[in-house]
């Protein structure tokens, strides 16, 4: 038996495999992480809550998990199989805090924490409980998310899943989604079509056809409709005799059956882990391509900046031709107060921030794939205000230092003239009037300083966005995740030989 012959080596392999999965940090690739994180967490749960406990305690009873939608009759079947009132039945059931498990007294402590969940364990002495525990799950179509998740977790830790549905509801979507989940794990399935009436003879055939079309293999057991008295929580023993016979039959060669289940779950789990590792690698490559494209696009934008339209509307007249008297008159008529200069700089600051943010959105929208990242774009757009704002504020400080040599009365005007000239539009003679023969030097220096700072802002904005997209798990970790499952499968199959 696998649990005996390979306990030490296989346990260590599985523990390392679970640790490798836990080391994968998928949070940063937000547009791909949600599904891969769910898959990873589920695989970790199967290893830690099913495979490792099964290998550690091979004598634990086989856990038969009953799953199904509201009103399918799960609780009634369990009550009927055991001869006890284990769970409340009926269309309106009380909210439960956890699953209910029916088991023998000697198995109680092994099942109080089943599948990582605190469980209510009810003990009984029915023959079926000698080697089997019956697990009643919350409804898989429950409006309570916690209940649906609980049911899914229990299915992931089952030795057998009994999928219960009624003759009226077997075509519902939700049970089929849960069925695919159970199939992906390699769990043996028994289907119970409950409340089959004489007036619906085709239900069993149609249900079997649907399962076959979906590629699903499993026993199908029909349970006839029985009219029971109000307050009765079970159906006659004859109605569930076939189901009970199938379940008891699993225990006749329990070691062989458990070995087969372990191997199937190990094979399925390791295959999914390898697929997950491949998906993480593909995500990394895809995100890497996006990362490179974003940085290149922002660099192109920064290199081709045209800022001339940003000074539109500045209140400054052109310097008239003529002598010093006209120049002096121009200075007096265009002088700015401190409040006016603050408003001017605030306007320009807002326009520059809006320009970078607009370029950010254009870069994102031009690539249809990037529409998937949603909130990440909004986060990056908010970051533009800080990144670009700091760049512009630093530039304004430099411009103010450049005009220190100008007459105090003309300094605010000189700031506006130098800003206008550096942006490439406005009033070409204004800088000459205020800075003399060095006007071109001042203008070029201010312009170069602005462009350098904006290019840094564009680079930082691209980096800010890419940091939100990059998958950060190391290549070594992914490589191990791709190779370690092979060793687990080899060891488990070698033990079977």
Secondary structure, 3 states (H helix, E strand, C coil): CHHHHCHHHHHHHHHHHHHHHHCCCCCCCHHHHHHHHHHHHHHHHHHHHHHHHHHHCCCCCEEEEEEECCCCCHHHHHHHHHCCCCCCCCCCCCCCCCCEEEECHHHHHHHCEECCEECEEEECCCHHHCCEEEEECCCCCCCCHHHHHHHHHHHCCCCEEEEEEECCCCCCHHHHHHHHHHHHHCCEEEEEEEEECCCCCHHHHHHHHHHHHCCCCCEEEEEECCCCCCCCCCCCHHHHHHHHHHHHHHCCCHHHHHHHHHHHHHHHHHHHHHHHHHHHHHHHHHHHHHHHHHHHHHHHHHHCCCCHHHHCCCCCCCCCCCCHHHHHHHHHHHCCCHHHHHHHHHHHHHHHHHHHHHHHHHHHHCCHHHHHHCHHHHHHHHHHHHHHHHHHHHHHHHHHHHCCCCCHHHHHHHHHHHHHHHCCCCCHHHHHHHHHHHHHHHHHHHHHHHHHHHHHHHHHHHHHHHHHHCCCCCHHHHHHHHHHHHHHHHHHHHHHC
